[in-house]
Amino acid sequence: MNEIALSAKDFTTDQEVRWCPGCGDYAILKAVRKVLADIGRPPHEVAFVSGIGCAARFPYYLSTYGFHTIHGRAAAVASGLKLARPELDVWVVGGDGDFLSIGGNHTIHVLRRNIDLNLLLFNNAIYGLTKGQYSPTSAIGTRSPSSPEGSADSPINAASLALGSGARFVARSADTLQDHLPEILKRAQAHKGASFVEIFQNCIVYNDNAFGPITDKTAGPDVVVRAEHGEPLIFGKDREKGLVFDPERNQFKPVVIGDEATRDQIAHHDETSLTLAQALAVMDGPGAPMVLGVLYCAPEATYRERLPENYRTKPLDRSALSDLLLGAAASR
């Protein structure tokens, strides 16, 4: 760890930040810079890898190592980087299209392999860079240039997909929740192994207010549960509602405390339970809130730790790139 105190400015570049005014990416960038400074690792020990899309501009705005790669392949490039340079703190950023459509296979496999990466999914439920087509997380009926009559596709539940892929750390937050998002990012970075954080993010141009109730100061308390390990799953402006687990149906249901259940019947969050995490991730229906926070955290051996010792201890090959691509004769 760095003994010199760092600030967000130490992770800021001279590049003009070029997103649409009001884009949720600005808020995420602010949170990430703060978190990096709080963690205290110097910029040369950190790397950000991105694919294609609005979120992919992230590496330009952070004074760390940065890789702006190709569409859907950020997780693959980041995997190679982490295995070759395990001492680096490697973050992967991408949108819902990049992570869940063209890059969906890489997302699944990096999670099941448990490579020590921090994956940040910027979910705005739309393709922003390519002018507003519906994405893998768009709601049924979304009208867009690619679905003028409304999308017929069911949206992917990103957190549920991550859990089903074998992720050992899955969390949710939202772009403008600056009292919540930084703490979730710190938890993700501290986790040993692959961490997956879904960040609900506003696209002011093509999908404005898609997650408005979640971040609204007035409506938010009635539609959001902030899950904390060991604490009751309570929500509402007056903390008058909660979640009760139905073991027969293996799902949570929202209730009004006092009318439908006693406070003692309200479920307590257990972030080590995969069953409960999945139930929270997929909860839907009338009155069902969105659950934010760490849904699941159960560390196990990382991919590198499971490799045979000779793979982990073999020194890096410092040969010229031309030797690798064309053969040793090319450098003679």
C-alpha positions as CSV (number, residue, x, y, z in Angstrom):
1,M,0.0,0.0,0.0
2,N,1.1,3.6,-0.7
3,E,2.2,5.5,2.4
4,I,1.6,8.9,0.7
5,A,-1.9,10.2,1.0
6,L,-3.6,10.3,-2.4
7,S,-6.5,12.3,-3.7
8,A,-8.9,12.0,-6.6
9,K,-6.7,14.5,-8.5
10,D,-3.9,11.9,-8.5
11,F,-6.1,9.7,-10.7
12,T,-7.2,12.5,-13.0
13,T,-5.8,12.9,-16.5
14,D,-5.5,16.0,-18.7
15,Q,-8.1,14.5,-21.1
16,E,-11.4,16.3,-21.6
17,V,-14.2,14.1,-20.3
18,R,-16.5,13.7,-23.2
19,W,-19.8,12.2,-22.3
20,C,-23.2,13.8,-22.9
21,P,-24.1,16.5,-20.2
22,G,-26.0,14.7,-17.5
23,C,-24.7,11.2,-18.3
24,G,-24.5,8.9,-15.3
25,D,-20.9,8.0,-16.3
26,Y,-19.7,11.3,-14.7
27,A,-21.0,10.2,-11.3
28,I,-19.4,6.8,-11.6
29,L,-16.1,8.3,-12.6
30,K,-16.3,10.6,-9.5
31,A,-16.9,7.6,-7.3
32,V,-14.1,5.5,-8.8
33,R,-11.5,8.3,-8.4
34,K,-12.5,8.7,-4.8
35,V,-12.3,5.0,-4.1
36,L,-8.9,4.7,-5.8
37,A,-7.6,7.5,-3.6
38,D,-9.0,5.9,-0.5
39,I,-7.6,2.5,-1.3
40,G,-4.2,4.2,-1.6
41,R,-2.5,2.1,-4.3
42,P,-0.4,4.4,-6.6
43,P,-1.7,4.8,-10.2
44,H,1.1,2.6,-11.6
45,E,-0.2,-0.3,-9.6
46,V,-3.7,-0.1,-11.1
47,A,-5.1,-0.9,-14.6
48,F,-8.5,-0.2,-16.2
49,V,-9.6,-2.3,-19.2
50,S,-12.6,-1.5,-21.4
51,G,-14.2,-2.6,-24.6
52,I,-16.5,-0.5,-26.8
53,G,-19.2,1.9,-25.8
54,C,-19.7,5.0,-23.8
55,A,-18.3,3.4,-20.7
56,A,-15.2,2.3,-22.7
57,R,-13.8,5.9,-22.5
58,F,-13.1,5.3,-18.8
59,P,-9.3,4.5,-19.2
60,Y,-8.7,7.9,-20.8
61,Y,-9.9,9.7,-17.7
62,L,-7.9,7.8,-15.1
63,S,-4.1,8.2,-14.7
64,T,-3.6,4.5,-14.3
65,Y,-2.6,1.9,-16.9
66,G,-5.4,1.8,-19.4
67,F,-6.4,-0.6,-22.2
68,H,-9.2,0.4,-24.7
69,T,-9.8,-2.9,-26.3
70,I,-12.3,-4.3,-28.8
71,H,-16.0,-4.9,-28.5
72,G,-16.9,-7.5,-25.9
73,R,-13.3,-8.6,-25.3
74,A,-12.3,-6.5,-22.3
75,A,-12.7,-9.4,-19.8
76,A,-10.5,-11.6,-22.0
77,V,-7.7,-9.0,-22.3
78,A,-8.0,-8.2,-18.5
79,S,-7.7,-12.0,-17.8
80,G,-4.4,-12.1,-19.6
81,L,-3.1,-9.0,-18.0
82,K,-4.0,-10.2,-14.5
83,L,-2.3,-13.6,-15.0
84,A,0.8,-12.0,-16.5
85,R,1.0,-9.2,-13.9
86,P,-0.8,-10.5,-10.8
87,E,0.5,-7.6,-8.6
88,L,-1.7,-5.1,-10.5
89,D,-5.2,-4.1,-9.3
90,V,-7.2,-4.7,-12.5
91,W,-10.6,-3.3,-13.2
92,V,-12.9,-4.1,-16.2
93,V,-15.6,-1.6,-17.2
94,G,-18.3,-2.0,-19.8
95,G,-21.9,-1.4,-20.6
96,D,-24.8,-3.8,-20.7
97,G,-24.3,-4.4,-24.4
98,D,-20.5,-4.9,-24.1
99,F,-20.7,-7.2,-21.1
100,L,-24.0,-9.1,-21.8
101,S,-24.3,-9.3,-25.6
102,I,-21.2,-9.5,-27.7
103,G,-19.1,-10.0,-24.6
104,G,-21.5,-12.2,-22.7
105,N,-19.4,-15.3,-23.1
106,H,-16.3,-13.7,-21.7
107,T,-18.2,-12.3,-18.8
108,I,-19.5,-15.7,-17.9
109,H,-16.2,-17.4,-18.1
110,V,-14.1,-14.9,-16.2
111,L,-16.6,-15.2,-13.4
112,R,-16.7,-19.0,-13.3
113,R,-12.9,-19.1,-13.4
114,N,-12.7,-16.6,-10.5
115,I,-9.9,-14.5,-11.9
116,D,-9.1,-11.7,-9.5
117,L,-10.7,-8.9,-11.5
118,N,-13.1,-6.1,-10.5
119,L,-15.9,-6.1,-13.1
120,L,-18.1,-2.9,-13.3
121,L,-21.2,-3.2,-15.4
122,F,-22.7,0.2,-16.3
123,N,-26.3,-0.7,-17.0
124,N,-28.3,2.0,-18.7
125,A,-30.6,-0.6,-20.5
126,I,-29.9,0.9,-23.9
127,Y,-27.1,1.1,-26.5
128,G,-26.0,4.7,-26.1
129,L,-23.0,5.1,-28.4
130,T,-24.8,3.7,-31.4
131,K,-27.7,5.9,-30.9
132,G,-30.3,4.2,-28.8
133,Q,-31.0,0.6,-29.9
134,Y,-32.5,-1.7,-27.3
135,S,-30.0,-3.7,-25.3
136,P,-29.9,-7.1,-23.4
137,T,-31.3,-5.3,-20.3
138,S,-34.0,-3.2,-22.0
139,A,-37.5,-3.8,-20.7
140,I,-40.1,-5.6,-22.8
141,G,-41.8,-3.0,-25.0
142,T,-38.8,-0.7,-25.3
143,R,-39.2,1.4,-28.4
144,S,-36.0,2.2,-30.2
145,P,-34.5,2.5,-33.7
146,S,-34.0,-1.3,-33.7
147,S,-37.4,-2.1,-32.1
148,P,-39.9,0.6,-33.4
149,E,-42.9,-1.5,-32.4
150,G,-41.4,-2.3,-29.0
151,S,-38.9,-5.0,-28.0
152,A,-40.2,-8.5,-27.6
153,D,-37.1,-9.7,-25.8
154,S,-37.1,-10.5,-22.1
155,P,-34.3,-8.6,-20.4
156,I,-31.3,-10.3,-18.8
157,N,-31.1,-10.0,-15.0
158,A,-27.4,-9.2,-14.8
159,A,-27.0,-10.0,-11.1
160,S,-28.7,-13.4,-11.5
161,L,-26.6,-14.2,-14.5
162,A,-23.4,-13.4,-12.5
163,L,-24.6,-15.6,-9.7
164,G,-25.5,-18.4,-12.0
165,S,-22.0,-18.1,-13.7
166,G,-20.3,-18.8,-10.4
167,A,-19.4,-15.3,-9.3
168,R,-18.3,-15.3,-5.7
169,F,-19.0,-11.5,-5.2
170,V,-22.1,-9.8,-6.7
171,A,-23.3,-6.4,-5.8
172,R,-25.6,-3.6,-7.1
173,S,-25.6,0.2,-6.7
174,A,-26.5,3.2,-8.8
175,D,-24.6,6.1,-10.4
176,T,-25.7,9.0,-8.3
177,L,-25.9,7.2,-4.9
178,Q,-22.6,8.7,-3.8
179,D,-23.3,7.6,-0.2
180,H,-23.5,4.0,-1.4
181,L,-21.6,3.3,-4.6
182,P,-18.1,4.1,-3.2
183,E,-18.5,1.7,-0.3
184,I,-19.7,-1.1,-2.7
185,L,-16.7,-0.5,-5.0
186,K,-14.3,-0.7,-2.0
187,R,-15.9,-4.0,-1.0
188,A,-15.5,-5.3,-4.5
189,Q,-11.8,-4.3,-4.7
190,A,-11.1,-5.9,-1.3
191,H,-12.7,-9.2,-2.4
192,K,-10.1,-11.9,-3.5
193,G,-11.3,-13.3,-6.8
194,A,-13.7,-12.0,-9.4
195,S,-16.1,-9.3,-8.3
196,F,-19.2,-8.2,-10.2
197,V,-20.8,-4.8,-9.6
198,E,-23.9,-3.8,-11.5
199,I,-24.3,0.0,-11.5
200,F,-27.7,1.3,-12.7
201,Q,-26.8,4.3,-14.8
202,N,-28.8,7.0,-16.5
203,C,-28.6,7.6,-20.2
204,I,-30.1,11.1,-20.4
205,V,-30.4,11.1,-24.2
206,Y,-31.7,7.6,-25.2
207,N,-33.2,6.1,-22.0
208,D,-33.7,9.0,-19.5
209,N,-35.1,8.1,-16.1
210,A,-35.0,4.4,-16.7
211,F,-33.9,3.9,-13.1
212,G,-35.2,7.2,-11.8
213,P,-37.2,5.8,-8.9
214,I,-34.1,4.1,-7.5
215,T,-32.1,7.3,-7.2
216,D,-35.0,9.7,-6.5
217,K,-34.6,11.0,-2.9
218,T,-38.4,11.0,-2.4
219,A,-39.4,7.8,-4.1
220,G,-36.2,5.8,-3.5
221,P,-36.9,4.7,0.1
222,D,-40.2,3.1,-1.1
223,V,-38.7,1.1,-3.9
224,V,-35.2,0.2,-2.7
225,V,-33.8,-2.1,-0.1
226,R,-30.2,-1.5,0.9
227,A,-29.0,-4.9,1.9
228,E,-26.4,-5.2,4.7
229,H,-25.1,-8.4,6.0
230,G,-26.9,-9.5,9.2
231,E,-29.4,-6.6,9.1
232,P,-33.2,-6.9,8.5
233,L,-34.4,-6.3,4.9
234,I,-36.5,-3.3,5.7
235,F,-37.5,-0.4,3.5
236,G,-40.0,2.5,3.1
237,K,-39.9,6.1,4.1
238,D,-40.9,5.2,7.6
239,R,-39.1,1.9,7.6
240,E,-42.6,0.3,7.6
241,K,-42.1,-2.4,5.0
242,G,-39.9,-5.4,4.8
243,L,-39.1,-8.7,3.1
244,V,-40.3,-12.1,4.3
245,F,-38.8,-15.3,2.9
246,D,-41.3,-18.0,1.7
247,P,-39.3,-21.3,1.9
248,E,-42.0,-23.2,0.0
249,R,-41.8,-20.9,-3.0
250,N,-38.1,-20.1,-2.4
251,Q,-38.7,-16.4,-2.9
252,F,-39.1,-13.2,-1.0
253,K,-42.3,-11.2,-0.7
254,P,-42.7,-7.6,0.5
255,V,-45.0,-7.0,3.5
256,V,-46.2,-4.1,5.6
257,I,-44.8,-4.5,9.1
258,G,-47.6,-4.8,11.6
259,D,-50.3,-5.5,9.2
260,E,-48.9,-8.5,7.3
261,A,-46.0,-9.6,9.5
262,T,-44.2,-8.7,12.7
263,R,-40.8,-7.1,12.7
264,D,-39.4,-10.4,14.0
265,Q,-40.6,-12.2,10.9
266,I,-38.6,-9.9,8.6
267,A,-35.7,-11.7,6.9
268,H,-32.2,-10.8,7.7
269,H,-29.6,-10.5,4.9
270,D,-27.0,-13.3,4.7
271,E,-24.6,-12.4,2.0
272,T,-22.9,-15.8,2.2
273,S,-26.1,-17.6,1.0
274,L,-26.3,-18.2,-2.7
275,T,-29.9,-19.2,-2.5
276,L,-31.0,-16.0,-0.8
277,A,-28.8,-13.9,-3.1
278,Q,-30.6,-15.4,-6.2
279,A,-33.9,-14.8,-4.6
280,L,-33.1,-11.2,-3.9
281,A,-31.7,-10.7,-7.4
282,V,-34.8,-12.0,-9.3
283,M,-37.4,-10.6,-6.9
284,D,-40.2,-9.0,-9.0
285,G,-43.9,-8.3,-9.0
286,P,-46.2,-5.8,-7.4
287,G,-44.6,-3.8,-4.6
288,A,-41.3,-5.7,-4.9
289,P,-38.3,-3.3,-4.3
290,M,-35.0,-3.3,-6.0
291,V,-32.3,-4.7,-3.7
292,L,-29.0,-2.8,-3.7
293,G,-25.8,-3.7,-1.8
294,V,-23.7,-6.8,-1.7
295,L,-26.0,-9.6,-2.6
296,Y,-23.4,-12.4,-2.3
297,C,-19.9,-12.6,-1.0
298,A,-18.3,-16.1,-0.5
299,P,-14.6,-16.1,-1.3
300,E,-12.8,-19.2,-2.6
301,A,-9.5,-20.0,-4.2
302,T,-8.8,-17.8,-7.3
303,Y,-7.9,-19.1,-10.7
304,R,-4.3,-18.3,-10.2
305,E,-4.2,-20.0,-6.9
306,R,-5.6,-23.2,-8.5
307,L,-3.0,-23.2,-11.2
308,P,0.0,-25.7,-10.9
309,E,2.9,-24.1,-9.2
310,N,5.2,-24.2,-12.2
311,Y,2.6,-22.0,-14.1
312,R,2.6,-19.5,-11.2
313,T,6.3,-19.3,-10.7
314,K,7.6,-19.4,-14.3
315,P,9.2,-16.0,-15.1
316,L,7.7,-13.9,-17.8
317,D,9.0,-14.3,-21.4
318,R,10.7,-11.0,-22.3
319,S,11.2,-11.9,-25.9
320,A,10.5,-9.3,-28.6
321,L,6.9,-9.3,-29.9
322,S,8.3,-9.8,-33.4
323,D,9.8,-13.1,-32.2
324,L,6.4,-14.2,-31.0
325,L,4.5,-13.3,-34.1
326,L,7.0,-14.1,-36.8
327,G,9.4,-16.5,-35.2
328,A,12.9,-16.1,-33.8
329,A,14.4,-15.6,-37.3
330,A,12.6,-12.3,-37.7
331,S,14.8,-10.6,-35.2
332,R,18.1,-11.8,-36.7
